[in-house]
Amino acid sequence: MTEATPTSVGGALRPLLTLALPIVAVNVGMMLMGAVDTLMVGRVSAEALAAVAIGNVYFHGIIMLGVGILLALDPVVSQALGADDQRGVTLAVQRGMVLAVVLAVPVMALLAIGEPILRALRQPVEVLPLIGTYCLILVPGVFPFLAFNVGRQTMQAMHRVAPVVWTIVIANIVNVGLNRWLIFGGLGIEPMGVAGSAWATTLSRTLMALLIFRLGHRELMGTLRPWHRESLRVGALYRLFRLGLPIGIQIEIEFAAFSAVALLMGTFGTIPVAGHQIALNLASLTFMVPMGVGMGASVLVGRAVGRGDPLALRASATAALGVGAGFMVCTALGFLLVPHFFASLYSTDPAVVAFATVLLPIAGIFQVFDGLQVVAAGILRGLGDTTAPMLINLVGFVGIGISTSVYLAFRTSLGPVGLWWGLVLGLSSVALILLLRVRVSLRRPLRRVLG
């Protein structure tokens, strides 16, 4: 396999940005699908908006573990490509598809019983039937969503991101059209409200799976045909699962930490919740950039490991950390200097805007650390190091972050603002420990992981 192997940070920037920028576009596109669902169904009623919002949080809360497990394909496929091991690529992708089938089963079961679970979690009684309907209709889209992620991770490892971008663009357009048609009715279809939004989401996710394998037919179908019986070996499947499980748990820990802060913010009233949501939405949007850089770094690092090229490995890692941190510093300056401008884009309520204006400078501080930690985690994932980042996240987010948030919010005069300062402490701890882990790992002999 002929491949450029940059050995300097400057030389690593171009391949990093070429890979990372389309990934960022894909991440933003996936966020937009959820945002469109919420915005459009919000025109039906407040109850419909609440049902879709809660249903989406529940869906992502249970499926992100599976998505994280499938991120094990990053190091396995990219390292196999770096080593010019096509059979290794084929086996990894086929095992990824088998895992997608297996992982879909518990997710579908949890969606099917979503209403009683959310009732036990004391969600609003008046919207529980709508949430139950929404979750039940999402069931058929679970496997396609996981299959899309298998195709996406594989295409990214192959440096073929254009089919993934086109898949997301087309799926977003179709999703808007389906939402408009099924929620509000037309062309012989009665208005379906929440159920229409759910069907639009399920059909769009199915389309995503079909498109990624159609647009990436040349690369992906070559990995799925012929099918190898070795792909069904329990030991090999467990090895891939064990590599990905810490990634999934790591994602769930971060998701749980931010969800816990949102729930705790609710104890302070409507205004803090609304202001929190504005600041978090802005921070989440800017986070898509370092997240994409981290995913790109994972691929480039994995390829360097497969080639046995420590110079390219260090150059790619350093470039990724510089780009991720540099971008977040720039957005942090915006949040620090003109927070009122950004907050006023979301609301005209003076109290909500005022509270969001207080939170945004804090978001500016924590997102620099958030950018560093997600890039560092991507580098470690490319090395095949997944367990340590999980443990570091557990200590940082739960042991330090959430406990500090609770103390500052309820035991000091900071009140709801203290919840965010706890996030700053948790994220900074995670980032600094992960950076130390990266530094130590880059000095070790390169070792390929097998899927």
C-alpha positions in Angstrom: 0.0 0.0 0.0 1.4 3.4 -1.0 0.6 6.1 1.5 2.1 9.4 2.4 3.7 9.3 5.8 4.2 12.8 7.2 6.9 12.9 9.9 6.4 16.6 11.0 3.5 18.4 12.6 3.2 20.7 9.6 3.1 17.7 7.2 0.5 16.0 9.3 -1.9 18.9 9.2 -3.2 18.5 5.7 -4.1 14.8 5.9 -5.6 15.5 9.4 -7.8 18.3 8.2 -8.7 16.5 4.9 -10.1 13.7 7.0 -11.4 15.6 10.0 -13.4 18.4 8.3 -15.8 16.1 6.5 -16.2 14.1 9.8 -17.2 17.4 11.5 -19.8 18.0 8.8 -21.2 14.5 9.4 -21.3 15.1 13.2 -23.2 18.4 12.7 -25.5 16.8 10.2 -26.5 14.1 12.7 -27.2 16.7 15.3 -29.3 18.6 12.8 -31.6 15.6 12.3 -32.6 15.6 16.0 -32.9 19.4 16.0 -35.2 19.3 13.0 -37.4 16.7 14.6 -37.8 18.7 17.8 -38.3 22.1 16.0 -41.0 20.7 13.7 -43.0 18.7 16.2 -42.9 21.7 18.6 -45.4 23.4 16.3 -48.0 20.7 17.2 -48.1 21.2 20.9 -46.0 21.5 24.1 -46.8 17.9 24.9 -45.6 16.7 21.5 -42.4 18.7 21.9 -41.8 17.2 25.4 -42.5 13.7 24.2 -40.0 13.8 21.3 -37.4 15.6 23.4 -37.6 13.0 26.2 -37.8 10.1 23.7 -34.7 11.3 21.9 -32.7 11.5 25.1 -33.9 8.0 26.1 -33.0 6.6 22.7 -29.5 8.1 22.7 -29.0 7.1 26.3 -29.5 3.4 25.5 -28.0 3.2 22.0 -24.7 5.2 22.6 -23.2 2.2 24.4 -23.6 0.2 21.2 -22.3 3.0 19.0 -19.3 3.3 21.3 -18.6 -0.4 21.1 -18.6 -0.2 17.3 -15.9 2.5 17.6 -13.5 -0.4 18.2 -13.5 -0.6 14.4 -11.4 2.6 14.4 -8.2 1.1 15.6 -8.8 -2.4 14.2 -9.6 -1.3 10.6 -7.1 1.6 10.4 -4.2 -0.5 11.8 -5.1 -3.3 9.4 -5.0 -0.9 6.5 -1.7 0.5 7.7 -0.3 -3.0 7.7 -1.8 -3.6 4.3 -3.8 -6.5 5.8 -7.0 -6.6 3.6 -8.1 -9.9 5.2 -7.9 -8.2 8.6 -10.1 -5.3 7.3 -12.6 -7.7 5.9 -12.9 -9.8 9.1 -13.2 -6.6 11.3 -16.0 -5.2 9.2 -17.9 -8.5 9.1 -17.6 -8.9 12.8 -18.7 -5.3 13.2 -21.9 -6.1 11.4 -22.5 -9.2 13.5 -22.0 -7.1 16.7 -24.5 -4.5 15.2 -27.1 -7.3 15.0 -26.4 -8.5 18.6 -26.3 -5.0 20.1 -29.6 -4.0 18.3 -31.6 -6.7 20.3 -31.3 -5.2 23.8 -31.8 -1.6 22.5 -35.0 -2.6 20.7 -36.2 -4.4 23.8 -35.6 -1.3 25.9 -37.3 0.9 23.4 -40.3 -1.4 23.3 -40.8 -1.0 27.1 -39.8 2.7 27.1 -43.1 3.9 28.6 -43.0 1.9 31.8 -39.3 2.6 32.3 -39.8 6.4 31.9 -42.9 6.2 34.1 -40.6 4.7 36.8 -38.2 7.6 36.2 -41.1 10.0 37.0 -41.4 11.6 33.6 -44.5 13.8 33.0 -47.6 11.6 33.2 -49.5 13.5 30.6 -46.9 12.8 27.8 -46.0 9.2 28.7 -48.4 7.6 26.1 -46.9 9.8 23.4 -43.4 8.9 24.5 -44.3 5.2 24.5 -45.6 5.5 20.9 -42.5 7.4 19.8 -40.1 4.9 21.3 -42.0 1.9 19.8 -41.9 3.3 16.3 -38.1 3.9 16.7 -37.6 0.1 17.1 -37.2 -0.8 13.4 -34.6 1.9 12.9 -32.2 0.5 15.5 -30.2 -2.0 13.4 -30.0 0.4 10.4 -28.6 3.1 12.7 -25.9 0.7 14.0 -25.2 -0.7 10.5 -24.7 2.9 9.3 -22.1 3.4 12.1 -20.2 0.3 10.9 -20.1 1.6 7.4 -19.2 5.1 8.6 -16.3 3.9 10.8 -15.0 1.7 8.0 -15.2 4.4 5.3 -13.4 6.9 7.6 -10.6 4.4 8.3 -10.3 4.1 4.5 -10.1 7.9 4.1 -13.3 7.8 2.0 -15.4 10.3 3.8 -17.3 11.8 0.9 -19.9 8.9 0.7 -20.6 9.5 4.5 -21.1 13.2 4.0 -23.5 12.7 1.0 -25.4 10.1 3.1 -26.0 12.6 5.9 -26.9 15.5 3.5 -29.4 13.4 1.6 -30.8 11.9 4.9 -31.3 15.4 6.4 -33.2 16.6 3.3 -35.4 13.5 3.3 -35.9 13.8 7.1 -37.2 17.4 6.7 -39.6 16.3 4.0 -40.9 13.3 5.9 -41.3 15.3 9.1 -43.4 17.9 7.2 -45.5 15.3 5.5 -46.1 12.8 8.4 -46.4 15.2 11.3 -48.8 17.6 9.6 -50.4 15.3 7.0 -51.0 15.7 3.3 -51.2 13.7 0.1 -53.8 11.4 1.6 -52.0 11.0 5.0 -53.8 12.2 8.1 -51.6 14.4 10.5 -49.7 12.0 12.8 -48.0 14.3 15.2 -45.5 12.6 17.4 -45.9 9.3 15.6 -45.2 11.0 12.3 -41.9 12.4 13.7 -41.0 8.9 14.9 -41.7 7.4 11.5 -39.7 10.1 9.8 -36.7 9.4 12.1 -36.9 5.6 11.5 -37.2 5.9 7.8 -34.4 8.4 7.6 -32.1 6.1 9.7 -33.0 3.2 7.4 -32.1 5.4 4.4 -28.8 6.2 6.0 -27.8 2.5 6.2 -28.9 1.9 2.6 -27.1 5.0 1.3 -23.8 4.4 3.1 -23.5 0.9 1.6 -24.7 2.1 -1.8 -22.5 5.1 -2.1 -19.5 3.2 -0.6 -20.4 0.1 -2.5 -16.9 -0.4 -4.0 -15.1 -0.4 -0.6 -17.8 -1.8 1.7 -19.2 -4.6 -0.4 -15.7 -5.9 -0.9 -15.5 -6.4 2.9 -18.8 -8.1 3.1 -18.5 -10.5 0.2 -17.5 -13.3 0.3 -18.6 -13.9 3.9 -16.0 -15.6 6.1 -17.1 -18.2 8.6 -14.2 -17.0 10.8 -16.2 -13.8 11.3 -18.6 -15.7 13.5 -16.0 -17.0 15.9 -17.2 -16.2 19.4 -13.6 -15.6 20.7 -12.9 -13.0 18.0 -16.3 -11.3 18.4 -15.7 -11.1 22.1 -12.2 -9.6 21.5 -13.7 -6.8 19.4 -16.6 -6.4 21.9 -14.1 -6.2 24.8 -12.0 -3.6 22.9 -15.1 -1.4 22.2 -17.0 -1.8 25.5 -14.8 0.7 27.4 -15.4 3.2 24.6 -19.1 2.8 25.0 -19.0 3.1 28.8 -16.8 6.2 28.4 -19.4 7.8 26.2 -22.2 6.8 28.6 -20.3 8.3 31.5 -20.0 11.7 29.8 -23.6 11.5 28.7 -24.7 10.6 32.2 -22.7 13.5 33.7 -24.2 16.1 31.5 -27.7 14.6 32.0 -27.2 14.7 35.7 -26.3 18.3 35.6 -29.4 19.1 33.5 -31.6 17.2 36.0 -30.0 19.1 39.0 -30.4 22.4 37.2 -34.2 21.6 37.0 -34.4 21.9 40.8 -33.6 25.6 40.5 -36.5 26.4 38.2 -37.4 27.1 34.6 -35.1 30.0 34.0 -31.9 28.2 34.9 -33.0 25.2 32.9 -33.6 27.3 29.8 -30.4 29.2 30.2 -28.5 26.0 30.7 -30.0 24.5 27.6 -28.8 27.5 25.5 -25.3 27.4 26.8 -25.1 23.7 26.4 -26.4 23.7 22.9 -23.8 26.3 21.8 -21.0 24.3 23.6 -22.2 21.1 22.0 -22.2 22.7 18.5 -18.6 23.9 18.8 -17.6 20.5 20.4 -18.4 18.8 17.0 -15.1 20.2 15.6 -12.6 18.7 18.1 -14.8 15.6 18.2 -14.2 15.3 14.4 -10.5 16.0 14.9 -10.3 13.2 17.5 -12.0 10.8 15.1 -9.6 11.7 12.4 -6.7 11.4 14.7 -7.8 7.9 15.7 -7.6 6.8 12.1 -4.3 8.4 11.3 -2.7 7.1 14.5 -4.1 3.7 13.8 -2.6 3.7 10.3 0.8 4.8 11.7 0.6 1.9 14.2 -0.2 -0.6 11.5 2.8 0.7 9.4 5.1 0.7 12.4 5.8 4.4 11.9 6.4 6.2 15.3 7.4 9.5 13.7 4.1 9.8 11.7 2.3 8.7 14.9 3.7 11.5 17.0 3.3 14.1 14.2 -0.4 13.2 13.8 -1.1 13.2 17.5 0.6 16.5 18.0 -1.2 18.1 15.1 -4.5 16.9 16.3 -4.1 18.2 19.8 -3.0 21.6 18.4 -5.9 21.9 16.0 -8.5 20.7 18.6 -7.2 23.0 21.3 -6.7 25.9 18.9 -10.2 25.9 17.6 -11.7 25.7 21.1 -9.6 28.6 22.3 -11.0 30.7 19.5 -14.6 29.8 20.3 -13.9 30.3 24.0 -12.8 33.9 23.3 -16.2 34.4 21.6 -18.1 33.0 24.6 -15.9 35.1 27.0 -16.1 38.4 25.1 -19.7 38.5 23.7 -21.8 36.0 25.6 -24.9 38.1 25.5 -24.9 38.2 21.7 -24.8 34.4 21.5 -27.4 33.9 24.2 -29.8 36.4 22.6 -29.8 34.3 19.4 -31.9 31.7 21.2 -34.3 33.6 23.4 -35.9 37.0 23.8 -36.7 36.4 27.5 -34.4 38.8 29.4 -34.1 36.5 32.4 -33.1 33.5 30.3 -30.6 35.5 28.3 -29.1 36.9 31.4 -28.6 33.5 33.0 -27.2 32.0 29.7 -24.8 35.0 29.6 -23.4 34.0 33.0 -22.9 30.4 31.9 -21.3 31.0 28.5 -18.0 32.3 29.8 -17.8 29.2 32.0 -18.6 27.1 28.9 -15.7 28.9 27.2 -13.3 27.7 29.9 -14.5 24.1 30.1 -14.8 23.5 26.3 -11.0 24.1 25.9 -10.5 21.1 28.2 -13.4 19.3 26.5 -11.7 19.7 23.2 -8.4 18.4 24.5 -9.9 15.4 26.2 -11.9 14.2 23.1 -8.8 14.5 20.9 -6.6 12.7 23.4 -9.2 10.0 23.7 -9.2 9.6 19.9 -5.4 9.3 19.8 -5.5 6.6 22.5 -8.3 4.8 20.6 -6.1 4.7 17.5 -3.4 3.1 19.7 -6.0 0.5 20.8 -5.9 1.9 24.4 -9.6 2.0 25.4 -9.8 0.8 29.1 -7.6 3.6 30.6 -9.7 6.5 29.1 -12.9 4.8 30.4 -11.4 4.7 34.0 -10.1 8.3 33.7 -13.6 9.5 32.6 -15.2 7.7 35.5 -12.8 9.3 38.0 -13.0 12.7 36.4 -16.7 13.1 35.6 -18.2 11.2 38.5 -15.6 11.2 41.2 -14.5 14.9 40.7 -17.0 16.6 38.4 -20.4 15.7 39.6 -19.5 15.6 43.3 -18.0 19.1 43.0 -21.1 20.3 41.1 -23.4 19.1 43.8 -21.3 20.6 46.5 -20.9 24.0 44.8 -24.6 24.2 43.8 -26.2 23.2 47.1 -23.6 24.0 49.8 -22.3 27.3 48.6 -23.7 30.6 47.4 -23.0 29.8 43.7 -26.3 28.0 43.3 -27.0 26.7 39.8 -23.8 28.3 38.4 -21.9 26.0 40.7 -23.1 23.0 38.6 -21.1 24.3 35.7 -18.0 25.0 37.7 -18.1 21.4 38.7 -18.1 20.5 35.0 -15.0 22.7 34.5 -13.1 20.8 37.3 -14.2 17.4 36.0 -13.3 18.1 32.4 -10.0 19.7 33.2 -9.1 16.7 35.3 -10.0 14.3 32.5 -8.1 16.3 29.9 -4.9 16.6 31.9 -4.8 12.9 32.9 -5.5 11.8 29.3 -2.8 14.1 28.0 -0.4 12.5 30.4 -1.5 9.1 29.2 -1.0 10.1 25.6 2.5 11.3 26.3 3.4 8.1 28.0 1.8 5.9 25.3 3.7 7.6 22.5 6.9 6.5 24.0 6.0 2.9 24.1 6.7 0.3 21.4 3.9 0.2 18.8 1.6 -2.8 19.1 -1.3 -3.7 16.8 -4.6 -4.7 18.1 -6.6 -7.5 16.4 -10.3 -7.6 15.8 
